[in-house]
Amino acid sequence: MGASYQSIKYGRGEKVTKIALVVDFDICAGKREKFLEVIRPHATGTKADEEGCLQFDVLIPEDNENKVLLVEMYKDVAALETHVASMRLKDTRVAYADIIESRTITKTRVDDS
């Protein structure tokens, strides 16, 4: 997972605890609805079942029918690690593997200053 975001300091020296992900999917042509059928229950289930998940939004660009974005926020690194290790995520990745062209994940710290 790279650097431990819990140890990064910024601004006035406060420690960052919240972690956000922006996940950018390029979907195979004509497969966005099928992808949404997979990702919507994943988002809903993650928010409902993972205490550390603070936000999980599915964004549908109006100008690109082959793209879907996710914005996820976790209360800390441990919550993100719990999500990454979850069976739900593993099963979801298998379910969408054949209907995406690519996936880019950008991990960020949340600046609550």
Secondary structure, DSSP 8 states (H G I E B T S, - for coil): --S-GGG-EETTTEE---EEEEEEEEE-TT-HHHHHHHHHHHHHHHHHH-TTEEEEEEE--SS-TTEEEEEEEESSHHHHHHHHH-HHHHHHHHHHGGGEEEEEEEEEE----
